[in-house]
Amino acid sequence: MIKKIFFYTSNIVTILAPIVLLFFPATTFDKGESICLSVQLAGIECYACGLTKGVMHFIHLDFSKAWEFNKLTFIVVPMLGVLWVRAIYDIQGKRMPGKIGDLTYRKDT
C-alpha cells in the first residue's frame, strides 16, 4: 500500500512540477543568495550552480539567459523531459516504447 502511494505521489509531482513552474515568472529564482553548500562552505561554485535558474529560463523559452546561468541546462532539461514523459506513461500503467523506454526501466520489469 505504501509503495502504491509513493508511486502515485512521485509521478504526480513529477508531472505537475514543470506545469506549475510555467505559471511563475522566469525571474522567480534570479534574486537572493545561493543555497549551494559549496558556495556557502567553500565559496566555490559547483557544476550545478545556476541550474535551477537556467531550467526556469529554459522552460520559459529564454535560451540565452538559460545559457548564461548554466550551460548544463541544455543537457539536463532533455533528460528531465524523458523522465516527465516516463511518469506520464507510468501513471497510465504503460511502458515507454522504443530504445528510451528500454533504457529507463530495469531489466526485470
Secondary structure, DSSP 8 states (H G I E B T S, - for coil): -HHHHHHHHHHHHHHHHHHHHHTS-TTTTTSS----HHHHHHS---TTTTHHHHHHHHHTT-HHHHHHH-TTHHHHHHHHHHHHHHHHHHHTT----HHHHHHHS-TT-
